[in-house]
């Protein structure tokens, strides 16, 4: 959503990054999360064809290959990004012609970044000022340069979206937009085979939802940018430029931290039913104990789960329905309407037993409540053929080609159409954010649980906790089962900790250790990482133990080692723009178990 607020578009990049001369991994670790990207960057690095900058508090395989590794204090990413902009703007390392022709708000941005000198930001982040300057210069002068997206930034809570705002601005003003090796605009609505694929936004029939109902969306006023509140301001400009309805998938969701509280309190209105599919909120959602209380509350009169396994969340459901796996489902998609590339895949086998794909579940529910006219298609293949009709293609055609590209491709489409923003330009000072009541420029705010904000609390909880970070072969809370190969490779949850810090507490490599915040306590095995800052630890997220007893009282061990027992989801500390809660930069203490 912040991409759309600043430039009206979403960008992508080539996974292999074959044309990139500089790659910045900021909140991303491809060595664990993207093997294709990791293989490509290793190949380029061996040839000396690329500069690599890594921004990460934790030493990783990706950090090990970096030309510059910026080991910052957790949660201070926005300050670092603003210092980069300070260097890039003050040293005139930006594309002056592009900034003059295709941006608005540069003078206001320039004034704002003067508050974030490398010297001041060095004190905030712990990164030496000379490294801040060197890395900013390396990125700005080694184009084309790429900053792959990383989900770690989304988990900062405060500062998350503001960091992304800075990164979007940097991509634009340094000439790394609309170039191979940099970032490419995805352009929704481009013709495919002479026609147009019917979008998800069109299929969603949003026009049937009154403004009164839209305002009931949880988060409509709290995280206005990613709600229908923000969507209503951004959508007309995208529709004006591309001629198709604006993507809506990301902005029709309920804010989950408000959802749990609404179930328990009945405010702002009662939530009596919940349907979950492919989701295990007891593992992935912040503040696990609160989620547990909500899911087992008598206020929740109906709880339905469609799942592959009997997860901890499914164990609390009234009904658990068997779900078809990805090998048992057809696919035809345009990537949530953000682009025009079509991808297709045919299921390997029909669903076994009583398993059904999610379309069959919701269509069956719709027919039961009298919505037949809106669900005329009996299968996902029929849906795909309807959406493909104007292209002259069928689902089988897309499957046979695996990918169908748009008929035309423009590297820099804004030269013909402008950008889909109110001004038609990239808004370095965002008018959308201003209309929503936000500061239109990025700024840094101290994390809610930092030693600087809460010095008295830090006396009892002296360490800074990060949670998360992908680890192979698991993916979020998936593949935790034994006897399928994943747990054999990675049997226990691990906490990264500096050896000196661990030894002071009598914790040896591999020992079980307790990690505790003001919200709860878990245990994980200590893993020595000499690249960690001595006052920082990192816990793996979303652990549960399918081999342990289900149901009361343990629910397959979901409270035992799951880092979300520790995380902060209070609405007032969520990201004001996106609603993201705090999985990082929390205060904790560690002891031997």
C-alpha positions in Angstrom: 0.0 0.0 0.0 2.8 2.4 0.7 4.1 1.8 -2.8 0.7 3.0 -4.1 0.6 6.0 -1.8 4.1 7.2 -3.0 4.2 6.2 -6.7 0.8 4.6 -7.4 2.5 1.4 -8.6 4.0 -1.8 -7.3 7.5 -2.8 -8.5 9.2 -6.1 -8.9 12.7 -7.3 -9.9 14.4 -10.2 -11.7 14.9 -13.0 -9.1 18.4 -13.9 -10.5 19.4 -10.2 -10.6 21.6 -10.8 -13.6 21.9 -7.1 -14.5 22.3 -5.7 -11.0 25.6 -4.1 -10.0 24.6 -3.6 -6.4 22.1 -5.5 -4.3 20.9 -4.4 -0.9 19.4 -7.1 1.4 17.5 -5.1 3.9 15.4 -7.3 6.1 15.9 -10.2 3.7 18.1 -13.3 4.0 17.9 -15.2 0.6 20.2 -17.9 2.0 17.2 -19.2 3.9 14.2 -17.7 2.1 15.0 -17.7 -1.6 17.3 -20.4 -2.9 17.0 -19.2 -6.5 17.9 -15.7 -5.6 20.7 -17.0 -3.4 22.2 -19.1 -6.1 22.2 -16.2 -8.6 23.8 -13.8 -6.2 26.5 -16.2 -5.2 27.4 -16.8 -8.9 27.7 -13.0 -9.5 29.7 -12.5 -6.3 32.2 -15.2 -7.3 32.8 -13.4 -10.6 33.1 -10.0 -8.8 30.1 -8.7 -10.8 28.1 -7.3 -7.9 28.4 -5.3 -4.7 26.4 -6.6 -1.8 25.1 -4.6 1.2 23.3 -6.4 4.1 21.3 -4.6 6.8 20.6 -7.1 9.5 21.3 -7.2 13.3 22.1 -10.9 13.0 25.0 -12.5 11.2 23.7 -14.8 8.5 25.2 -16.5 5.4 24.0 -13.5 3.4 25.8 -11.2 5.7 29.0 -13.3 5.4 29.2 -12.5 1.6 28.5 -8.8 2.0 30.9 -6.0 1.0 29.3 -4.0 3.8 27.3 -5.5 6.6 25.4 -2.9 8.7 24.7 -4.5 12.1 22.2 -2.1 13.4 20.3 -2.0 16.7 17.0 -3.8 16.1 14.1 -1.4 15.3 16.2 1.5 14.1 15.9 0.8 10.3 14.0 4.0 9.5 16.7 6.2 11.0 19.4 4.4 8.9 17.3 4.8 5.8 16.9 8.5 6.4 20.6 8.8 6.9 21.2 7.2 3.5 18.8 9.7 2.0 20.7 12.5 3.8 24.0 11.3 2.1 22.4 10.7 -1.3 20.7 14.1 -1.4 23.4 16.3 0.2 26.1 14.7 -1.9 23.9 15.1 -5.0 24.1 11.4 -5.8 20.5 11.3 -7.2 19.1 11.6 -10.7 18.5 15.3 -11.0 16.6 15.1 -14.3 14.2 12.4 -13.0 13.6 14.2 -9.7 12.9 17.5 -11.5 10.5 16.0 -14.1 8.8 13.1 -12.3 8.7 13.8 -8.6 7.0 16.3 -6.3 8.0 17.2 -2.7 11.8 17.0 -3.1 12.5 20.2 -1.2 10.4 19.1 1.7 12.1 15.7 1.7 15.5 17.4 1.6 14.6 19.5 4.6 13.4 16.5 6.6 16.5 14.4 6.0 18.7 17.1 7.4 17.5 15.9 10.8 19.2 12.6 10.2 22.9 13.2 9.8 25.1 10.1 9.7 26.7 11.2 13.0 23.3 11.4 14.7 22.0 8.2 13.2 25.2 6.4 14.2 24.3 7.1 17.8 20.7 5.8 17.2 21.6 2.6 15.3 25.0 1.7 16.6 26.4 1.6 13.0 29.5 3.8 12.6 28.9 7.0 10.7 31.6 6.2 8.1 29.9 2.9 7.3 26.6 4.7 6.8 28.2 7.1 4.4 30.2 4.4 2.6 27.2 2.1 2.1 24.9 5.0 0.9 27.5 5.9 -1.7 28.0 2.3 -2.8 24.2 1.9 -3.4 23.8 5.3 -5.2 26.8 5.0 -7.4 26.7 1.4 -8.5 23.6 1.2 -10.7 21.6 -0.5 -11.6 21.0 -1.4 -8.0 18.3 -3.5 -6.4 16.7 -3.7 -3.0 14.7 -7.0 -2.8 11.7 -7.0 -0.6 12.1 -8.5 2.8 9.3 -9.3 5.3 11.4 -8.4 8.3 10.6 -4.7 7.9 6.9 -5.5 8.1 7.4 -6.9 11.5 8.9 -3.9 13.2 5.6 -2.4 14.3 6.5 1.3 14.6 8.8 2.3 11.8 8.0 -0.6 9.5 6.1 1.2 6.8 8.2 4.4 7.2 11.3 2.3 6.4 9.6 1.0 3.2 8.7 4.6 2.3 12.3 5.5 2.5 13.3 2.6 0.3 10.7 3.4 -2.3 12.0 7.0 -2.5 15.6 5.8 -2.8 14.8 3.4 -5.6 13.2 6.3 -7.5 15.6 9.2 -7.0 18.8 7.1 -7.7 17.7 6.0 -11.2 16.9 2.4 -10.2 13.3 2.5 -11.4 12.4 1.1 -14.8 15.8 -0.4 -15.5 16.9 -4.0 -15.8 18.9 -4.9 -12.7 16.8 -2.4 -10.7 13.0 -2.3 -10.1 10.4 -2.8 -12.8 6.8 -1.6 -12.7 4.3 -4.4 -12.8 1.5 -2.5 -14.6 -1.9 -4.1 -14.1 -4.4 -4.2 -17.0 -2.0 -4.8 -19.8 -3.6 -6.8 -22.7 -2.8 -10.5 -22.8 -3.3 -12.3 -26.1 -5.4 -9.3 -27.2 -7.8 -9.3 -24.2 -7.9 -8.8 -20.5 -8.0 -11.3 -17.7 -10.9 -10.5 -15.4 -9.3 -9.2 -12.2 -9.8 -10.3 -8.6 -11.1 -6.8 -7.9 -13.8 -7.3 -10.5 -14.7 -10.7 -9.1 -14.9 -9.4 -5.6 -17.9 -7.2 -6.4 -16.8 -4.5 -4.0 -19.4 -2.1 -5.5 -22.1 -4.0 -3.6 -20.6 -3.1 -0.3 -22.0 0.2 1.0 -19.8 2.8 2.6 -21.6 2.1 5.9 -20.5 -1.5 5.7 -17.0 -0.5 4.6 -16.5 1.6 7.6 -17.1 -1.4 9.8 -13.8 -2.9 8.6 -11.6 -3.6 11.6 -8.7 -1.1 11.2 -10.6 1.3 8.9 -9.6 4.2 11.2 -6.6 2.6 13.0 -4.4 1.6 10.0 -6.0 3.8 7.4 -3.5 3.3 4.6 -4.1 -0.4 4.3 -7.8 -0.3 4.9 -10.6 0.6 2.5 -10.1 4.1 3.9 -6.8 4.4 2.0 -7.9 2.3 -0.9 -10.8 4.7 -1.7 -8.2 7.5 -2.1 -5.7 5.6 -4.2 -8.0 3.5 -6.4 -9.3 6.2 -8.7 -5.8 7.2 -9.8 -4.7 3.6 -10.7 -8.0 3.1 -12.6 -7.4 6.4 -14.5 -4.0 5.3 -15.7 -4.5 1.6 -16.3 -8.2 1.3 -17.0 -8.9 -1.5 -14.6 -10.1 -1.7 -11.0 -7.5 -1.1 -8.4 -6.1 -4.2 -6.6 -8.2 -4.7 -3.4 -6.9 -8.0 -1.9 -4.5 -6.5 0.5 -6.9 -3.8 1.7 -10.1 -5.7 2.5 -8.6 -7.6 5.5 -9.5 -7.2 9.1 -6.8 -6.0 11.5 -6.1 -9.1 13.5 -5.0 -7.5 16.7 -8.4 -5.7 16.8 -10.2 -9.0 15.8 -9.1 -10.9 18.9 -10.1 -8.0 21.1 -13.5 -7.6 19.4 -14.2 -11.3 20.0 -13.5 -10.9 23.7 -15.1 -7.5 24.3 -17.9 -7.3 21.7 -16.6 -3.8 20.7 -16.9 -2.1 18.3 -19.4 -4.9 17.5 -19.6 -8.6 18.4 -17.7 -11.1 16.3 -19.6 -14.4 16.5 -18.2 -16.5 13.6 -14.7 -17.1 12.2 -13.6 -19.2 9.2 -9.9 -19.9 8.7 -8.2 -21.7 5.9 -4.5 -22.4 5.5 -4.0 -20.4 8.7 -2.7 -21.2 12.1 -3.1 -18.0 14.1 -2.1 -19.6 17.4 1.4 -20.0 15.8 1.7 -16.9 13.6 -0.3 -14.2 15.3 1.2 -11.9 17.9 0.5 -12.3 21.6 -0.4 -16.0 21.5 -2.2 -16.1 24.9 -4.6 -13.4 23.8 -5.4 -15.3 20.5 -6.0 -18.4 22.6 -8.4 -16.6 24.8 -10.3 -15.3 21.8 -10.5 -18.6 20.0 -11.8 -20.5 23.0 -14.2 -17.7 24.0 -17.9 -18.5 24.3 -18.5 -15.3 22.4 -17.2 -17.0 19.3 -20.3 -19.1 18.5 -18.9 -20.7 15.3 -15.3 -21.4 14.5 -14.6 -23.3 11.2 -11.1 -24.4 10.0 -10.1 -25.9 6.7 -6.7 -27.5 7.1 -4.2 -30.1 6.1 -3.3 -31.0 9.6 -4.8 -30.8 13.1 -2.9 -27.6 14.1 -3.2 -26.0 17.5 -5.7 -23.5 16.0 -7.8 -26.3 14.4 -7.9 -28.0 17.8 -10.0 -25.1 19.1 -12.5 -25.2 16.1 -16.1 -26.4 16.2 -15.6 -27.9 12.7 -12.4 -29.0 11.0 -12.7 -29.7 7.3 -10.0 -31.4 5.2 -8.3 -29.1 2.8 -6.8 -29.9 -0.6 -3.0 -29.4 -0.8 -1.3 -27.3 -3.4 -0.6 -30.5 -5.4 -4.4 -31.1 -5.5 -5.5 -27.6 -6.7 -5.5 -25.9 -10.1 -4.0 -22.5 -10.4 -4.5 -19.5 -12.7 -3.5 -16.1 -11.3 -2.3 -12.7 -12.2 -0.6 -12.2 -8.8 -3.4 -10.4 -6.9 -4.0 -7.9 -9.7 -0.7 -6.1 -9.3 0.5 -7.2 -12.7 -0.7 -8.7 -16.0 1.5 -11.8 -16.1 -0.6 -14.9 -16.0 0.7 -18.1 -14.2 -1.1 -21.4 -14.5 -0.6 -24.9 -13.1 -2.7 -28.1 -13.2 -3.2 -30.2 -10.1 -1.1 -33.3 -10.0 -3.9 -35.4 -8.6 -7.5 -35.0 -7.7 -8.1 -34.3 -3.9 -7.9 -37.5 -2.0 -10.5 -38.6 0.5 -12.9 -35.8 1.5 -10.4 -33.0 0.8 -11.7 -30.0 -1.1 -10.1 -26.9 -2.5 -11.2 -23.6 -0.9 -13.3 -22.6 -3.8 -15.5 -25.6 -3.4 -15.9 -24.9 0.3 -17.0 -21.2 -0.2 -19.2 -22.0 -3.2 -21.0 -24.6 -1.2 -21.5 -22.2 1.6 -22.7 -19.5 -0.8 -25.2 -21.8 -2.4 -26.5 -22.7 1.1 -27.2 -19.1 1.9 -28.9 -18.3 -1.5 -26.1 -16.7 -3.5 -26.4 -19.0 -6.5 -26.4 -16.2 -9.1 -23.0 -15.0 -8.0 -21.4 -18.5 -8.2 -22.4 -20.0 -11.5 -19.0 -21.8 -12.0 -18.8 -25.3 -10.6 -15.0 -25.7 -10.6 -12.0 -23.5 -10.5 -11.3 -24.4 -14.1 -14.7 -22.9 -15.1 -13.8 -19.8 -13.1 -10.5 -19.5 -14.9 -12.1 -19.9 -18.3 -14.6 -17.2 -17.5 -11.8 -14.8 -16.5 -9.8 -15.7 -19.6 -12.7 -15.4 -22.1 -11.7 -12.1 -23.8 -8.1 -13.3 -24.3 -9.2 -16.3 -26.4 -7.2 -18.5 -24.1 -8.5 -21.3 -21.9 -7.2 -22.6 -18.6 -5.6 -25.5 -20.4 -3.7 -23.1 -22.7 -2.3 -21.2 -19.8 -1.3 -24.5 -18.1 0.5 -25.7 -21.2 2.5 -22.5 -21.4 3.0 -22.2 -17.6 3.3 -18.4 -18.0 1.6 -16.0 -20.4 3.2 -12.6 -20.7 1.5 -9.4 -21.6 1.4 -8.4 -25.2 3.6 -5.4 -24.6 6.1 -4.3 -22.1 7.4 -0.8 -21.3 10.4 -0.3 -19.0 9.3 3.3 -18.2 5.6 3.5 -18.8 5.2 6.7 -16.8 6.7 8.7 -19.8 3.4 8.1 -21.6 0.8 7.9 -18.8 2.4 9.6 -15.8 2.2 7.8 -12.4 -1.1 6.8 -10.9 -1.0 9.3 -8.1 -3.0 12.5 -7.6 -0.1 14.6 -9.1 0.8 12.1 -11.8 4.3 12.0 -10.3 6.1 10.1 -7.6 5.1 11.9 -4.4 8.2 12.1 -2.2 5.9 14.0 0.1 2.7 11.9 -0.1 -0.6 13.8 -0.5 -2.4 10.5 0.1 -0.8 10.1 3.5 -1.6 13.8 4.3 -5.2 13.3 3.4 -5.4 10.3 5.7 -4.1 12.5 8.6 -0.5 11.2 8.6 2.8 12.9 8.3 3.4 12.8 4.5 7.2 12.4 5.0 9.1 9.5 6.6 10.4 10.0 10.1 11.9 7.8 12.9 10.3 6.9 16.2 12.0 5.0 19.0 10.6 1.4 19.3 8.0 1.0 22.0 10.2 -1.4 24.1 13.7 -0.1 23.6 16.2 0.5 26.4 16.0 4.2 25.6 12.2 4.5 25.8 11.9 2.2 28.8 15.1 2.4 30.8 13.5 1.1 34.0 12.0 -1.9 32.3 15.3 -2.6 30.7 16.9 -3.1 34.1 14.8 -6.3 34.5 14.7 -7.2 30.8 18.2 -6.1 29.6 18.4 -7.8 26.3 16.8 -6.8 22.9 14.7 -9.6 21.3 14.1 -10.2 17.6 11.8 -13.0 16.6 11.5 -14.7 13.2 13.8 -15.1 10.3 13.1 -18.0 7.9 15.0 -21.2 8.5 15.1 -24.1 6.1 13.4 -26.5 5.6 10.4 -25.0 7.6 8.1 -22.3 6.3 6.4 -20.3 9.0 4.5 -22.9 11.1 4.5 -25.5 8.3 6.5 -28.8 8.1 6.9 -29.2 11.9 5.8 -32.8 11.6 8.2 -35.7 12.2 8.8 -38.4 9.7 8.6 -36.2 6.7 12.2 -35.1 6.7 12.0 -31.5 8.0 12.1 -32.1 11.7 14.9 -34.6 11.2 17.0 -31.8 9.6 15.9 -29.2 12.2 14.6 -31.0 15.3 14.4 -28.1 17.8 13.8 -24.3 17.9 16.9 -22.2 18.1 17.8 -18.9 19.8 20.8 -17.0 18.4 22.9 -15.5 21.2 26.4 -14.2 21.4 28.7 -16.7 23.1 30.0 -14.3 25.7 26.4 -13.3 26.7 25.4 -17.0 27.0 28.4 -18.0 29.0 27.7 -15.2 31.5 24.4 -17.0 32.2 25.9 -20.4 32.3 24.3 -21.4 29.0 26.3 -23.7 26.7 25.8 -24.3 23.0 22.7 -26.5 22.6 21.4 -25.9 26.1 17.7 -25.2 26.5 17.2 -21.6 27.6 14.2 -19.6 28.8 13.4 -16.3 26.9 11.0 -14.1 28.7 9.2 -10.8 28.0 6.5 -9.0 30.0 3.9 -11.1 28.1 5.2 -14.6 28.6 8.1 -17.1 28.7 9.2 -19.8 26.2 12.2 -22.0 25.8 14.5 -22.7 22.9 18.0 -24.2 22.4 20.9 -21.8 22.5 22.8 -21.4 19.3 26.0 -19.5 19.5 26.4 -16.7 16.9 29.5 -14.6 17.4 28.1 -12.1 14.9 25.2 -11.1 17.2 25.4 -7.9 19.2 26.1 -8.9 22.9 22.8 -7.4 24.0 20.6 -8.9 21.2 19.0 -12.4 20.9 17.0 -13.8 18.0 14.3 -16.5 18.5 12.8 -18.6 15.7 9.1 -18.0 15.3 5.9 -20.1 15.0 7.1 -23.4 16.6 4.7 -26.1 17.7 5.2 -29.8 18.2 2.7 -32.0 16.3 4.0 -35.1 18.1 2.9 -33.7 21.5 -0.6 -34.2 22.9 -3.3 -32.2 21.2 -6.1 -30.3 22.9 -6.2 -29.2 26.6 -3.9 -28.3 28.2 -0.9 -28.2 25.8 -2.4 -27.9 22.3 0.6 -29.6 20.7 3.1 -27.5 22.6 2.2 -24.2 21.0 3.0 -22.3 24.1 6.3 -24.0 24.8 8.6 -22.5 22.2 6.5 -20.3 20.0 8.1 -16.8 19.9 4.7 -15.2 19.4 4.0 -15.8 23.1 6.5 -13.0 23.6 5.5 -10.5 20.9 3.7 -7.1 21.4 0.4 -6.5 19.6 -1.2 -3.7 21.5 -3.0 -1.6 18.9 -1.4 1.7 20.1 2.0 0.3 19.3 1.2 -1.1 15.9 2.4 0.5 12.7 0.1 3.5 12.2 0.0 3.0 8.5 -0.1 -0.8 8.0 -1.2 -2.0 11.4 1.8 -4.3 11.7 2.6 -5.4 15.3 6.0 -5.6 17.0 7.8 -8.9 16.4 11.2 -7.2 16.7 13.0 -4.9 19.0 11.4 -6.1 22.2 12.9 -6.2 25.7 13.6 -9.6 27.2 15.7 -11.6 29.6 17.3 -15.0 29.2 18.2 -17.7 31.6 19.2 -21.4 31.6 16.2 -23.7 31.6 
